């Protein structure tokens, strides 16, 4: 009798969830099919999996509160948002479409007068960042997806403690899942005791509540560092050593970071403010300084010497499909060369099609992935697309000296995208991400030089090699890729 009741309940739940999957307008056909396969092939388990991971929501009213917070910040500080005039002045006509699309989605338009330097390596980044912390006079704001208790993590925490003790306003925010060990650590408490304001984005302190009323794998994957509103660090690196002690087997983690100055730093400041305020609504809006202007004579010089840049940020509470559409616009503008590095390649099919079309029309397209990925599922999914990409003329390299974690995209030696976004559905749909897109030949040349260093330390993958893969290996890759839309 009890078993019959359970079967009836399961059938009703299965029917309701199936209808829900079929009615969701934002899902692709492949994603609907993948979920239906999970639901019917894995009885009971499939229903539980969909309950925990099927819907993109963060609890009652979160999206509305987040949107309201962003609107208030933008309304109070319109000078931070850049302008269409700056786009016209700072970006060549053939590359403006992607910048315009980004602005339409995020509200962050183009800014002029930005300067940046590519950090040499992890040690250089650590040294410069800590020195900037120690020189701070007004405030330091940091947000990291992963903050480990290692050399970089301890140095950063101690620098914040020193700054707070000398009267600098310090705010430190971490993702609740990625930095869960840091949140419960001794050094986290020491920061609080020293006066550093600390906060957790998307906390998981009550996992049962999270599982019941939201979704535990929606994360804040951003990496934001702002010092005195004038200096920022942008790129792929978390607050962790390259040895990445939680996954030492795949070390070193190879990242890329820029030290940035100029008005685009204020846009990252605004992004930090939006994340901070959603978790700490009692914080006054005017407690986040935005330094977008300089003395008139200096400003004219900076605009002449600097470059055009803007923030591209996305997350699960923003318009669905924004990131792949933005990347598609950026890739489709390439006329001569396109070079991409990403650790995680689980794209939607539209992005694969654009990459193939770009190579087929004569653009020199190069993609660099890790040879040994920390995720077997991601590695298999990535390689399921190799044949199609190579057939279209895309060059593929696999980096062999560690886990290439750098997310880079360069177009024609003119345009670059640097930040936290991977080319996977998690970054596209589930994570809060932040990037900088800019137009500057000199800095793009530096990034391309770094990309060629990655290539020099990689093995080239050829179409002949892929054709020689054993049949069971190809089947495994394709089976995993079939589940890609729900990974």
N, C-alpha and C positions, 0 to 999 in steps of 0.2 A: 504493500500500500504506500509506504513512504517512498519507495523507489519510483513508483508510478507518479507520485506528486512531483518528485524532483525532475523526472523526465518531462512532465508537462511544463514546469517552470522553466527548464532549460530551453524547451522548444519555443515558448513565448518570448524569452529573452533573445534567442537566436533570431526569431522573426523580427522583433523590434529593432535589434541592432543592424540586421541586414537591410531593413527598410531605411534606417538612418544612414547607412553607408551609401545606399543607392540615391538618397535624396540630397546629399551634401554637394552644393554647387562648386565648392573650391577644389574637390578631389579630382584628379585626373582619372581617366578610364583605367589606366594600369594600376593606380592606387586602389580604386574600388575593387578591381579583380583580385589584387593581392590580399586585401582584407577579407573578401568573401572566401578565398581559398583557406586562409587561416581559420576563419570561423567554422567552416564545414569540415576541414581536414582534421582539426584539433578540437574535438568536442569538449565542452566545459572550459578547457584551457584557453581556447580561442576567445570565448566570451570574456574571460578574466583579463586576457591580454588587451582586448579592445577597451575594456573598462579603464585599464590603467594607462594605456598609451595611444588610444585611438583618436581621442578628441584633443584639439589644440585649445586648451583653456587653462587659466591660472586662478580659478576661483571666482566667486560671485563679485561682480563689479570691478575686477582688476583692470580690464581693458578700458572701461569708461574712466576710471580714476587716472590711469596712465595718460590717456588722451587729454583729459582735462589739465593735468599737470603740465604737459608739453605745451598746450595752447597758452596757458598762463605765462610760462617762461618766455615763449616766443613773443607774446604780446608785450611783455614788460621790457624786453631787450631786443627790439627789431634790428638794431645796428649790428648785432652779431650774425645775422642770417645771410649777409652778403647781398649781392644784387645781380640782376640780369645784365646791367651795364658792365660789370666786372667780367662776366662771361664773354661778352663781345670784345672787350679790351684785351683779355688775357689768354683766350683759347682760339686756335685757328678754326675757321668755319667747319672744316671737315670732321672735327672732333667734338663739336658743341652738343650734339644730340644726346650723348650719354650724360654729360654734365647737366643738361636741362632736365632729363628724365630723373636723375638723382634729386635735383632740387624740387621737382614736383612731388616726389614721394616723401622726402624727409623735411622739407622746408629750409634746408641749408643750401643757399645759393653760393656762387663763386665769390671768393675773396681774393684780393691782390696784396702784394707786398709780403709774401711768405718766403721764409728761408729754411733750409733743412740740411742736415749732414747725415750721411749714412755711417752708422757705427761700424767699426772694423770687425768686431766679434763680441762674444758675450762678456769677456773681461773688460773691454772698452766701454760697453754699455753700462756695466755695473759701476765702473769707476766714475764715469761722467755723471750718471744719475745721482749717485750718492753725493758727489761734489755739489751738484745743483741743489740737492736737499739741504746740504749744510750751508749753502749761501742764501737760502730762501729767507725773505724778510716779512712776508705777509701770510701766505697760505700754501699748503700742499694738499692736493686731492689725488687719491689713487683708487683705482678699481681693477681688481684682477680676478680672472676666472679661477686660476690655481695659484695659491701662495703657499709654498712649501717651507718647512722649518729646516732650511739648509743655509749655505753661505749667503746666497743672494737674499733669501727670505729674512734671515737674521739681520744682515746689514741694512736692509730696507727698513725693518721695524726699528732698529736702533737709531737710524737717521731720523725717523719720524719722532721718536722719543726725545732725541736731542732738540729737534726743532720745536716741539711742543713745550719743552721746558724753558726755551728762550722766548716764548710768547707767540710763536707762529701758529696760526690755526691749521690743524691737521685733521683731515678726514680720510679714513681708510675703509674701503668697502670690498667685500669678497663675495663670490658666489657660494651659496649654502652647500652645494654638493661638491664642487671642485676644490674648495678650501675647508672642508669640514674638520680636518685635523687641526688646522691653524686656529679655527674659531674656539676650540676647546683647549688651546695650548697655554703654557705659562707666558710666552712672549706676547700673546694677544692680550692677556690680562695686564702685563706690564705696560703695554701701550695705553690701555684704558686708564691705569693708575697714573700715568704721566700726563694725561690730559688729551691724548689723541682720541678724537671721536670715531668710534668704530660702528660698522653696520654690516648686516648680511643681506645680500640680494637673493630673493626667492629662497627663504630659509626652509630647511628640511628637519628642523628640530622635532617636529611631530609628524613622522613619515606616514602614519596611518591616516591622519587628517589630510595630508597632501594627496595620498593615493585615492581617498574617497571623494575629495571635492575639487581637485585640480589634476595636475600631471607632473610627476616627479622628474621627468627628463627634460622639461623645458628649463633651460639654463641661461644665465647671463655669462656669455663667453667673451665679454669685452676686456680689453687691456688699455686702460686710460691712466695717464700720468700727467698732471698739470702742476706746474710750480709757479707761484706768483702770477698766474694768469697769462704769462708771457712765454714760458718754455713748456714744451710738451714732448712726450715720447710716444711714438706710434709704431706698431708693427705686430709681429706674431708672438713675441715672447711673453710668457707668464712670469710671475715673480718666483723664479726657480733657476737653479744651476743647470748647465747643459747636461750634467750627469743624470738629472731627473730621477731621483732615487726611488720614486714609486714604480718606475719601469726601467730599471738600469740595463736590462737585457738589450734594449734598443738604442741606448745612448751612444754618442751624445745627441741631444736634441739640437738641431741646427736651425736657428732663427734669424730674422732680419729685423732691424730696428732703425728708426730715424729719430734724430733729435731735431725738433721743429720749433721755429719761432715765427710769430706773426699772427694775424687775425684768425687763422684756422684753428689756433690753439683755443680761442674763445668758443668755437663751435664744439670742440671736445669738452670744454668746461660745461657748456650747456647740456651736453649729453650726460655728463656725470651728474649734474644737478637734477636732471629728470629721474635718473635711477635712484639717487639719494632721497629725493623728496617722496617718491612713491612708498619708500619704507620708513621715512622719517618726516611725515607731513607737518610736524610742529616746527621744523626748521624754517626760518624766515626766507622768503624768496630773494631778498636783497643781500643775503649773506654769501652770495657767490659772485665775486668781482669779475667783470668782463673787461679786459684791457684791449680794446680794439683800435684805439687811436693813440697817436704820438704827437709830438710837437709838429706844427705845420711844415717846417723846413725838413725835419727828419722824415716825416711821412712821405713827402714827395720823393725823397731819395730812396726810401725803402720800396715804394711802389715801382720805381724805375728798376731797382736792382733785384727785387723779389719776383715771385712767380704766382700763378693762379692756382688755387686749391680750394677744395671743399670737402666736408665730411659726408661720407655715405654710411648711414647706420640703418639697421633693420632689426626686426624682432617679431615674435609671434602675435603681438597685438597690432601690428601694422598690416598694410594691404598684402594679401596673399600673392606670392609670386614675384614680389618686388625685386629680390636679389637676382634670380636668374634672368629676369627681364632687363635689369640694369647691365648685367654681365653680357647679355646678348647684344645690347646696344653698343657696348664698348668693343666687343670682339668684332662685330659687323663693320665697325669703322676702320679696321686695320686695312692698310693698302699695301704694305710691304712685309712687315714682320710682326709676329705675335709670339711672345714667350711667356709661359705660365709655369709656375711651380706651386704645387699644393700637396699636402700630406694625405688628404682624404678626397677621393674622387668617386662620389656616388651621385652623379648628376641626374637631372631630369632629361628626358629624351630631347627636348627642344635645344638644350645646351649642346648635346652631342651633335645634333644636326647642324647647328650654327658653326661649331668647330670644323666639322667635315666640309661644310659649304665654303668656309673661309679658306681652307687649304685647297679645295678644288678650284677656286677662282684665282689661284696663283700666289696667295700669301704664304710666306715661309712661317709655318706654325710649328712651334716646339713646345712640348710638355714634359715636365720633370716631376717624377714621383719618387717616393722612397722605395728602395729595393726590398727592404724588410719592414713591413708595416706593423705597428703595435696592435692592429685589429685584423685578424684573419678574414673576417667578413668583408671589411672594406677592401682589403687587398684582392680578394676574389672578385668583388664587384667591379673594381677598377679595371682588372685585367680582362673582364668580359667584354670591355669596350675597345681593347687594343686592336683587334683585327679590323674593326670598322674604321677607327681613326687612322691606322697605318694604310689601309686601302685607299683612303682619301688623300694621303700624302702628308699626314701629320707625323712629325718626328717625335719619338718617345725615348726618354732616358730614365733610368732608374738609379737614383743616388745610393751609393754603397757604403759611405763612411759614417753612418748613423741614421737617425730618423730626420729627414728633411722636413722641418716643420714650418718653413718660410712660405708665406702666402704672397706671391708676387705675380703681377701681370703688367707687361710692358707692350706698348703699341707703337710701332714705327719709330722707335727712338725718341718719341715726343711725349707720350702719355704714360703715367704709371698709376697703379693701384696697389696700396700697401695696407695691411691691417690684419684683422682677426678672422675673416671669412674664409672658410674652406669651400671647395667646389663639391659640396655634398648636400643632401636634402636636409640634414640636421641644421647646417648653417642657413639654408634657404628658408626653412619653415619653423624651426623649433628654438633656435638660439637668438639672444640679443647679441648683435655684432657691431663693430665699428671699424671704419676704414677711412683712409684719405685718398682721394683721387686728385691728381695734379698734372699740370702741363709745364714741363721744364726739361729741356734737352740735356743739360749738364747733369742734373740729379738722376734722370732716367738712364743716362750713359753709365753712371756709377752702379745703378741697380742691374743693368744689363751685364756689366762686367762681373758682378756677383753671380748672376744667373749662369754665366759661362764658367765660373769657378765650380758651380754645382755640376754643370755638364761634364767638366774635365774629371770630376770625381764620380762619374756615373758610368754604367754600362748601357750601350745603345741597344734598344729592342728593335728587331727587324721583323718584317712580315714573314720571312722564311722561318724564323724562330717560333713565331706564334703558330704558324701552320704545322710545325712539328710537335706542338704540345700534345701529350697523350690524351686520348679521347676522354678517359675518366676525369682528368684535370679540367678540360674544357666544359664538360657537363657540370662539374662542381661549380665552376665560376658562373655559369649561366643560371644554375638553380638559385644560387645566392643572389644574383643580380635580379632575378624575378621578384624577390622579396625587397628589392631596393626601395620601392616607393613607400614602404612602411618601416625602413630601418631607422 
